[in-house]
Amino acid sequence: MDSVTDASRPTGTPDASIELDRESLSASLERKVDLVQESLSECDSALIAFSGGVDSSVVAALARDALGEDAVACTAKSETLPAAELDDSVRVAAEIGIPHEIVEFSELDDPAFVTNDDERCYHCRTMRLGRMYEKATEMGIHTVCDGTNASDPGEGHRPGLRAVEELSVRSPLLTHDIDKSEVRAIAEAYGLSVADKPSMACLSSRIPTGLEVTEERLTRVEKAERLLREWGFSQFRVRDHDGLARIEIATGELGGALDPEFAQAATEHLTDVGFEHVTLDLAGYRTGSVSPGDANESDETDEADETTERDGTGEESTTNDGTTNDLDLGRQYPRGN
């Protein structure tokens, strides 16, 4: 493959050069890393299905070390990918120092996906990986890799993994038995900013199985979750029950939502973005709560880690209409006796 030209890089030239701290890895994990890099170096080139989350970022970093500029990260832009995640993929690709491509497609063009049955992820991944292969062919690349790791196959109903197998996508983390905890250890050894990012499945996972996936529903979920992120929450979901928003927040952060000020603000802002009713689920955040068949929302449901951004600035945040968020969500509230 010819080296990727600047003109073919919509996100700009990589500007970082991270290095793997091998001394921080156990001997067994270092050996696995070596095997991954050896297998990747046997390829003339490789395109990495990339979202900028921890799994695909580790594969991208290992591929960059093995292949140099003949390794390319590729992110698929669609209605189910939050805009913040697309922006983050650009940032992380530059952090890794790997050429980055963006392709576009629409899951909503496929009636089988819109129907939202228990095979939704299969249809989505088939389309998404199909676009990856088209881009790879355009660039003269014969190998497409994803970030499926050794923890993924045992996590319940995973129709997306069937698409990976059918399309002959290489999953180097899975092949060399690198599980989720080891992926994070490698990310830490690289010093990747995404090493401890929480998981986030694509926006369609917020819509209960059997309820059609529409652009309207995806848009209001994305806007609602952007607000919660700006308000300082890091692990949460906004489920869309046909116009009723059910907010799930991780147990460790739930105290910040048990506040009349939060309730009022959430109700006002979420109705503004299109929800008719707003509720808080006292059971907290849990994966697959609207789709029992998908009882896990993998870090790799979109061929790349779906991740939730954290606001680590400690600065005052603003809502999407530009107003200042005055809620003190870090306060502790007394419990009743």
Long-range contacts (C-beta under 8 A, 24 or more apart in sequence): 1-44, 1-45, 1-70, 1-139, 1-140, 1-141, 2-140, 3-69, 3-70, 4-69, 4-72, 4-99, 4-139, 8-99, 8-101, 8-139, 9-99, 9-100, 9-101, 10-100, 10-101, 10-102, 11-90, 11-93, 11-94, 11-100, 11-101, 11-102, 12-94, 14-93, 14-94, 14-96, 14-97, 14-98, 14-99, 14-100, 15-94, 15-97, 16-94, 16-95, 16-96, 16-97, 17-97, 18-61, 18-95, 18-96, 18-97, 18-190, 18-191, 18-192, 19-190, 19-191, 20-61, 20-65, 20-186, 20-189, 20-190, 21-189, 21-190, 21-191, 22-189, 24-185, 24-188, 24-189, 25-185, 25-186, 25-189, 26-185, 29-178, 29-182, 29-185, 29-186, 32-176, 32-177, 32-178, 32-182, 33-62, 33-186, 35-176, 36-62, 36-66, 36-172, 36-173, 36-175, 36-176, 36-178, 37-62, 37-65, 37-66, 38-66, 39-172, 39-175, 39-176, 40-66, 40-67, 40-71, 40-145, 40-172, 41-66, 41-67, 43-67, 43-142, 43-143, 44-70, 44-141, 44-142, 44-143, 45-70, 45-71, 45-72, 45-139, 45-140, 45-141, 45-142, 45-143, 46-70, 46-71, 46-72, 46-141, 46-143, 46-144, 46-145, 46-170, 47-72, 47-73, 47-74, 47-101, 47-132, 47-135, 47-136, 47-139, 47-141, 47-143, 47-144, 47-145, 48-72, 48-73, 48-74, 48-98, 48-144, 48-145, 48-146, 48-147, 49-74, 49-76, 49-128, 49-129, 49-132, 49-144, 49-145, 49-146, 49-147, 49-169, 49-303, 49-304, 50-74, 50-75, 50-89, 50-93, 50-100, 50-147, 50-303, 50-304, 51-75, 51-81, 51-85, 51-89, 51-302, 51-303, 51-304, 51-305, 51-306, 51-307, 52-85, 52-88, 52-89, 52-90, 52-91, 52-92, 52-93, 52-194, 52-304, 52-305, 52-307, 53-147, 53-194, 53-197, 53-199, 53-200, 53-299, 53-300, 53-304, 53-305, 53-306, 53-307, 54-183, 54-184, 54-187, 54-192, 54-194, 54-195, 54-196, 54-197, 54-299, 54-305, 54-307, 55-147, 55-148, 55-149, 55-173, 55-180, 55-183, 55-299, 55-300, 55-304, 55-305, 56-146, 56-147, 56-300, 56-303, 56-304, 56-305, 57-92, 57-96, 57-147, 57-187, 57-192, 57-194, 57-305, 58-147, 58-173, 58-183, 58-186, 58-187, 58-190, 58-192, 59-145, 59-146, 59-147, 59-172, 59-173, 60-93, 60-96, 60-98, 61-96, 61-98, 61-186, 61-190, 61-192, 62-172, 62-186, 63-98, 63-145, 64-96, 64-97, 64-98, 69-99, 71-98, 71-99, 72-98, 72-99, 72-100, 72-101, 72-139, 72-141, 73-98, 73-99, 73-100, 73-101, 74-100, 74-101, 74-102, 74-103, 74-132, 74-135, 74-136, 75-100, 75-101, 75-102, 75-103, 75-304, 76-102, 76-103, 76-104, 76-105, 76-128, 76-131, 76-132, 76-302, 76-303, 77-102, 77-103, 77-104, 77-105, 78-104, 78-105, 78-106, 78-107, 78-128, 79-106, 79-107, 79-108, 79-203, 79-215, 79-218, 79-219, 80-107, 80-124, 80-202, 80-203, 80-204, 80-213, 80-218, 80-302, 81-202, 81-203, 81-302, 82-203, 82-222, 82-225, 82-226, 83-222, 84-226, 84-229, 84-309, 85-200, 85-306, 85-307, 85-309, 88-307, 88-309, 89-304, 92-192, 92-193, 92-194, 95-192, 95-193, 96-190, 96-192, 101-135, 101-139, 103-131, 103-132, 103-134, 103-135, 104-131, 105-130, 105-131, 107-204, 107-213, 108-213, 108-214, 108-215, 113-204, 113-213, 114-212, 114-213, 114-214, 115-212, 116-204, 116-207, 116-208, 116-209, 116-210, 116-211, 116-212, 116-213, 117-209, 117-210, 118-157, 118-159, 118-209, 118-291, 118-293, 118-294, 119-159, 120-159, 120-204, 120-209, 120-213, 120-294, 121-158, 121-159, 121-160, 121-294, 121-301, 122-159, 122-160, 122-162, 122-163, 124-160, 124-202, 124-204, 124-301, 124-302, 125-159, 125-160, 125-163, 125-164, 125-301, 125-302, 125-303, 126-163, 126-166, 126-167, 128-302, 128-303, 129-163, 129-164, 129-167, 129-169, 129-303, 130-167, 132-303, 133-167, 143-170, 144-169, 144-170, 145-169, 145-170, 145-171, 145-172, 146-170, 146-171, 146-300, 146-303, 146-304, 147-171, 147-173, 147-183, 147-299, 147-300, 147-303, 147-304, 147-305, 148-173, 148-174, 148-300, 149-173, 149-174, 149-178, 149-179, 149-180, 149-182, 149-183, 149-299, 149-300, 150-174, 150-177, 150-178, 150-179, 150-180, 150-182, 151-179, 151-180, 151-181, 152-298, 152-300, 155-296, 155-298, 156-288, 156-294, 156-295, 156-296, 157-293, 157-294, 157-295, 158-296, 158-298, 160-298, 160-300, 160-301, 164-303, 169-303, 180-299, 194-305, 194-307, 197-305, 197-307, 197-308, 197-309, 197-310, 198-234, 198-235, 198-307, 198-308, 198-310, 199-287, 199-297, 199-298, 199-299, 199-305, 199-306, 199-307, 199-308, 200-297, 200-306, 200-307, 200-308, 201-287, 201-297, 201-298, 201-301, 201-302, 201-306, 202-301, 202-302, 202-306, 205-237, 205-288, 205-290, 205-291, 205-294, 205-297, 205-301, 206-237, 206-238, 206-239, 206-240, 206-290, 207-239, 207-240, 207-290, 208-239, 208-241, 208-290, 208-291, 209-290, 209-291, 209-292, 209-293, 209-294, 211-240, 211-241, 211-242, 216-274, 219-273, 219-274, 220-245, 220-270, 220-273, 220-274, 220-275, 223-273, 223-274, 223-320, 224-269, 224-270, 224-273, 224-275, 226-320, 227-266, 227-269, 227-270, 227-273, 227-319, 227-320, 229-308, 229-309, 229-311, 230-311, 230-317, 230-318, 230-319, 230-320, 230-325, 231-262, 231-265, 231-317, 231-325, 231-327, 231-329, 232-256, 232-311, 232-317, 232-329, 232-330, 233-257, 233-329, 234-308, 234-310, 234-311, 235-285, 235-308, 236-285, 236-308, 237-285, 237-289, 238-270, 239-281, 239-289, 239-290, 240-275, 241-290, 243-274, 243-275, 243-276, 243-277, 244-275, 244-276, 244-277, 244-278, 244-279, 245-270, 245-275, 245-277, 245-278, 245-279, 246-279, 246-280, 246-281, 247-278, 247-279, 247-280, 247-281, 248-281, 248-283, 248-284, 248-285, 248-286, 248-289, 249-280, 249-281, 249-284, 249-285, 250-284, 250-285, 251-284, 251-285, 254-282, 254-284, 255-332, 255-333, 256-329, 256-330, 256-331, 257-329, 258-333, 259-327, 259-329, 259-331, 259-333, 261-327, 262-327, 262-329, 265-325, 265-327, 269-319, 272-321
